[in-house]
Amino acid sequence: MPEGTALVAPALPPGPIGGPAAWRGPEMAEKDGWLHHLSPEDLAEIDAAVRAHREAGRAMGAISPETFRLPRLAPVLEGVRRDLLEGRGFAVLRGLPVERYTTEESAVAYLGIGSHIGGFRSQNAKGHLLGHVRDLGLDIRQPTVRYYQTSRALEYHTDSCDVVGLLCLRTAKAGGESCVVSSVTLHDEMLRRSPEHWRALFNALPTDRRGEVPPGMLPWFEVPVFNWHEGRLSTIYSGQYIRSAQANFSEARRLTEAEREALAMLDGMANDPALHLKLEFRPGDMQFLHNHQILHSRTDFEDWPEPERRRHLLRLWLAPREGRPLPPAFAQRYGALTPGDRGGIVVRDTVLTFSLEPR
């Protein structure tokens, strides 16, 4: 039987979900509970942890909550993790001093902070546990190129892990705005506006792996956008790669008209300013998102001509041990489903590594 569970009748929620995860952008913009400003005491603690890491001669792979000790900040990060997994689904930490850190020091600080939220997962077939979001001048029309390697806009999507983190080192000359939207709100709105299209997003949809194919798998995977499992809605979505699967793989199931309309409706609602939230991204900002309940996007950007000024973000894919149960269909993309040991991309020749340079 091909990958996917398209022929199995999916479980459906009994109605709107609501709760703290079902927020709207304008109301969230008036609050600041999701924004934590790092205090001088926080920064001194981070500095000390970075210094201790370097003096001990540890490799980046040895970074953990036990080796990167943050006695003052750790309870704050525990609250951030709780808000990610059980609350609004996103948080921003502001003020990491990247302007006085080297790239390596920024990476160590970021990895250390991230380790208090979850374990590191591979972000691509090369096994990068520390990712770089930077325009490498690649052509998205090539089947193995991913959007984060270009200056092209990223439509609203999720990444293939429980939590994604981004640290801003440098911003673009113009553009590159970050936006987030609650997928729980999108679900509830779609149910209210068009039950037919809402129902279509519980069907398994072929999604392009962009050449990163685990052993024994097809070059696409099939998972519903909306998944109702053990009383929770978990969303997994990349419209750009659903469309490229239709264009690149004639063997992949053809979408129905209702499914195509449902995807267009979902994109339209995600782009509605009444629903999404624009997040200012300053150098030193760390943004953490719970992929199962948040979609995120980025606008096109114009970069600086000087290489040393070009837009540059560091990225983490994280797997918290406290992660929610996920439905069996996620195994096609996440591999194992065990909380703390799932998500990420691993193919036959993947070697896990930390790189300080985009490649």
N, C-alpha and C positions, 0 to 999 in steps of 0.2 A: 504494500500500500504506500502511495507517495507520502512525503512529509506532510504534516498538518492534520487537522481534525475537522475538516470542512463538512463531513457528512454526519457528524455527531451534533445532535441538538444541544445548543449551549445553555448553561444556566443563566437566568436573567434576574436582575434585581427586581424586587416587588414594586418599585416606584422610584421617585426622586431620592437621592442619597443624603444631600445636605451635610450639615456638620461643619467643623472648623476648616476642613479642606475645600469647602465650596465657597470660596471668596470671589469677589469681583475687584478688578484693578482700581477703580476710582476710590472705593472705600479703603482698600489696602494702602493706597498712596497717602491717605490721611493719618495712617498709623506708623509707628516706627518700632514696634515690638520685634520685627524681623531683622532690625539693624543693630549690630553691636559694635560700638566704638572701642577699639583696643586702648586701654588706659596705659599711662607710663609704667605702672606696675606690671601689667600684662606684657608690655614690650621688653621690660628688663628681664622677665622670666623667660621669654622666647629667646632673647639674646644669650642668656646663660645656657639654655638648652642647646642652641646652635654651637656655642663655644665648646660645650662638653662633648658634643658629637664629634667635632673636628679634633679635639685634643685626644679623644679615645681612638681616633683613626678608624672609626666604624664606616662600613659601606652603607650606601643608602638603603639597601635591602634589609639592614639590621634595625632600621628605625621602627619603633613601636611605642605604645604608651609607656611601657616599662623603661625603655632607653631614652625616650624624649619626655622627660618629666616636666609637668606643668601643674604643680600643686594648686596654684591660685586659679589658673585658667581652665583646668580640667573640668570642674563642676559646671562652668559656663558652657563648655563644649558638650557636656552630657545633656544640658538643656537644649542646645542646638540640635543634637541628634534626636531628642525626643520630639521637638517641634517639627523636624523633617519627617519623621516616621509616623507620628500620631497627630500632628497639628496641621499648620498651613502648608507644609511641604517645601518651604524654601527659607533661606536665611543668608544674610550678608555680614561678614566681619570686615571692618574697615580700619585701615591704618597700619598695615604691615609696612615697615620702612624699606621698601624695595629700592628707593633712590640711594640709600647708603649701603645696601647689601650687594654683594656680587651675585651673579646668576646662581652660582652654586649655593650660596648662603640663603637666597630666597627659596630655592628648591628644597633645601634641608628644612627650613622653617615651615614651609607649606606641607611637606610630607609629614613632618612631626605633628602638626596640627591636624592634618587629615587622618593620621593613624588613630587619633582619639575618636573618630567618627566611624571608621570601618577599615577593613583590609584592602590592600591595593589589588587591582585587577588589570589585566592586559587590555590595552585600548585599540590594538590593531594586530595584524598578522606578524608584525615585527616584534611583538611582545613588549611594547613600550608601557611601563608602569607609571612613568612620568611623561605625560603627553604635552605636545606643543601645538597651539592653535596659531598658525601664522601663514600668510600667503606665500606659498613656495613657487608661484608662477605656473602651476600645473593646469591642465585643461580638463574640466569636469566632464567633457564628452568622452574621455578615456574611461573604460569600464572599471578600472581599479582605483580611480581618483575619488577622494571623498571631499565633501564641501569645505571642511575645516582647513584644507590645504590650499584654499583659494580665497579670493576677496569677494566671491559671490555670496548673495544672501542665503542664509539658512532659514528654510521655512520652519514653522513650528513642528517640533519632533521630540522624541525621547532618545536617550542613549541606552546602550545595552548593558546596564548595570543598575543596582539599586539607587545609588547616589552618585551624582556627577558634581565635581568641584572645579571652579575656575579661579585662578589667581591672575589679576591684571598686572603685568610688568610695564607695558607701554600701550598707549592708546593710538588709534589711527589719526591721520590728519583730519579726516571727516568721515562720518558714518560709523558703522559697526555697533549700532545701539543694540543692547540686550533687552529682550522682552520675555515675560513669563505669563502663563495663563493656567488656571486650574482646570485639569481634565475632568474633575468631578463636576465643576460648574458647567463645562461643555456638555457632559453627559446629561445633566439634569435639564439644561436648556434644549438639547436636541430631543429628549423625550417629550418635553412640553410642546415643542413646535411641530415635530414630525415623527410620530412613533414608527412609521415605516422605515425612515432613514436611520433612526436610532437603532432599530432592530438589525439593520444591514451591517452595522459595525461590530456585531457579535459574531459575524462570519469570519472564518480564517482567510486572510488575504495574503497572496504571494508578495514577498518583500526581498529585493535584491541584496545579496551579501557583498556586493562590490568586489568580487574576486577573493574574499576572505572566507574560504570554504573549509570547515572542519572535516576530518576524515569520515567518509561514509555518508556525507550530507550532499544535498543538491545545492546549486549555486543561488538558490533562494530559500527562504523559510516561510512558513505559513502560520500566522498567529492572528487572532482577532485584535482589532484596535481596543475594544472594550472587553474586559474579562471580569466576570463575577465569580469570586471564589472565596469560600469561607467567610461570607458576609462583608467582603471588601471589593471595591472596584479597582482593578489594576489596568492601566493603559499602556500600550506599547505602540508607537506610531512613527513612521517616516514616510510621508506622502511622496516625497521626491523619489524614494527608493521603491515604493509600490509602483509608481509610474514607470520607473526604469526597468522593473521586472517585466511589466507588460510589453515594453519596447524591445527588451533584449532576449527574452526567453519565450519562444513560441510554445514550449511545452507547459509553461505555467498556466494555471487556470485563468481564463478570461473573466474579468470583472463584469458583473451584471450592471445594467443601467442604474438600478437603485443603489448599488455600491459606489459607482462613480459619483452619483449625485450626493450620496452621503459624505464622501470624502471632500467634495467641494464645499458642502455645507459646513463641515467641521473646520476647514481652513478659513472660510468666511467668518465664522463666529470667533475663531482664535484671533483673527486680525481686527476684531471689533474693539475700539478703545473703551467701550463700556464694560468689557470683560477682562482685557489683558492689562498688565502692569509693565511700564517701562522702568528698567533699573539703571540708574547711573552707574557707570563703571569707571572708577578712578584707579590710578596706579596704587597698588597696595590693597585693593578690595579683593576679598575671597567670597565667592558666591557658591552656595551649596544648594542643590536641588534634588528632591525625591522624584525620580523618574516615573514611578508608578502613579503619581497624582499631579505632576507638573509637566507641561509642554514648554519648551523654550525655543527662541529664535534669535536671529541676528540679521541686521540689515546689511546691504552692500556697503563697502567702505573704500575710501581713497587713502592710500598709504603715503607715508613720507618717502621722498626719494633716497634719503640717506639710510643705509642699512642699519646703522646703530639706533635709529629712531623709529623703526618700523613696528607696527602693532604686533604685540607678542603677549599671549596668555599661556600660562601653564595649566594643565588639566589633570585631574585625578578621577579615576573610576573606583568607587568604594563599595565594599560589601559589609554592612554592619551585621554583627552576630544577632542583633535583635530584629532583623528584617522580617517582614510579613510572609505568611505562606503564599506561594505562587502556584497558579494552575499548571498541570502537566504540559500544556502547549508551550510554555515558556522554555522548556528544556531544549527545544530546537535552537534557540538563540543563546540561552544562559548556560547551557551545559547542565551541570548539577543544579538542583533546586534547594540545596541545603543553605540556610541563612549563614552568612559569613564566608561561604565558599562557593559562590555562584556569580555568573555574569562575566563579561569580558570576552575577548576574541582569542581563540587558540586554534591554530591550524597545525598541519603535520610538522613543519619545520620551525615553529615558533620557539624562540629563546627569550625568556623573560629578562628584561634589562631596564636600566635607568639611563636616560640620555639627557645631557645638558644642551644638545643642539637639535633643532628641528630637522627631521630627515624621514 
